[in-house]
Amino acid sequence: MQTFVFPVLILGGLGLFFGLLLALGSKIFHVDKDPRLEQIVEALPGANCGGCGFSGCSACANAILRGDAPVSACPVGGAKSADAIAAVLGVEAGNTVRMVAHVNCRGGINAKRKYEYEGLEDCLAASRVAGGPLECPYGCLGLGSCTKACPYDAIHVVNGVAVVDAEKCRACGKCVAACPRHIISVVRETEDVFVSCSSHQKGGDLRKICNIGCIGCMLCQRNCPVGAITVSDNLASIDYEKCIHCGKCAEVCPRKLIVKASDSVIE
Amino acid sequence: MHGLTYYFSLSLSAILIENFIFVKFLGCCPFFGVSKNTETAMGMGVAVTFVMTVASAVTTLVNTYLLGETYAYMQTVVFILIIAALVQFIEMFLMKSMPALYESLGIYLPLITTNCAVLGVANLNVSNGLDFISAIIYGFSAGIGFTLAIVLFASVRERLEYADYPKCFKGFPIALVAASLLSIAFMGFQGLSIF
């Protein structure tokens, strides 16, 4: 009798006790959760990549719900998730533009090298050795730290320079953070043209070390019909507020540096 | 009751000499899973310490007053029940009263239910015949030992990212090698045996 009944009673009793305790606990410690939170989480991609700057999709959803982040906070989900979240919250999504990363260097095999680097396959490590293997202190080192950082397999080293695959890119910004040269930026894809050089060296100096860098010749600045391009400190930069996407600058650039995001690949 | 020396040697043995991960090889899953960076490792360590302490107290009470010698064979099943229920309860409690701590522990708290180190500490309390206070101290120290191990290991793994080792060792293999070396280092504390 004792060998059967008591163990059953003990285990059953404990189970009942803890069951009741948990039931009681869920009543006492009940926290009102906003039902919209779950809907926002569902509208997000769920990759937990951290591209938004929060520690995951649910943290991002929390911030959106609190109003700390805009509905378009997720660069990965883009317009689709922004619209879905806006529908949940009952607000206007506004214009969300698809973003892509862009490497502002086309050096690679066109850039002269100081020495042959044979160390760790890591750009930061390479840049610490006498300022990096490139003569150009601004250029892409091509060791693929960005490739390793990319969760979407969208950035690769082609001919010694990192190139973004605009179709795969979700603009999470991991590569921007990984690049020790700070030459990757996240830009609006629709804005067509980018200056693919980061060098502030004088034209003459630059010609000696790179076949393709910006020499600050001012042709783009002079030919831009709306004055959107300024060359300062030997490097052209485009003011996207003024740019009308005419493509004149891309035509006149003697170095063929000003490119569209879609054809930023070295042939 | 015991003297202060006893409690000191008890906690020292749980933290260093009989470290749960490096000597007893308990709780290896979170040890490898959550040791990629020191911050999350710290979070996991704190969560485990917390649960171990509370679980030690409750399981010792239940074991002494409910199970005793007669129903000792039910220890495992009862302890699992207690730990699972406790973690659930603590989670609810934290969500309500300490949302900041709840946020920082995040996913690790529910994960601990299946951490064998917690069940291990409950079983060891019984097999070592520890009383209520000793059990709480032992549980807390075991958690500190776990935290120490996982944080140490996480900092080693952070450095491993930049180490130069054969490609075939990349990822898990090198982590296992590093863990075994750390474990050998902890074997050095064996000479300290007090308890």
Interface residues (C-beta under 8 A of the other chain):
Chain A: F6 P7 I10 L11 L14 G15 F18 G19 L21 L22 G25 S26 I28 F29 H30 V31 L120 D122 A125
Chain B: V62 L66 L67 T70 Y71 M74 V77 V78 L81 I82 A85 Q88 F89 M92 F93 M95 K96 S97 Y162 D164
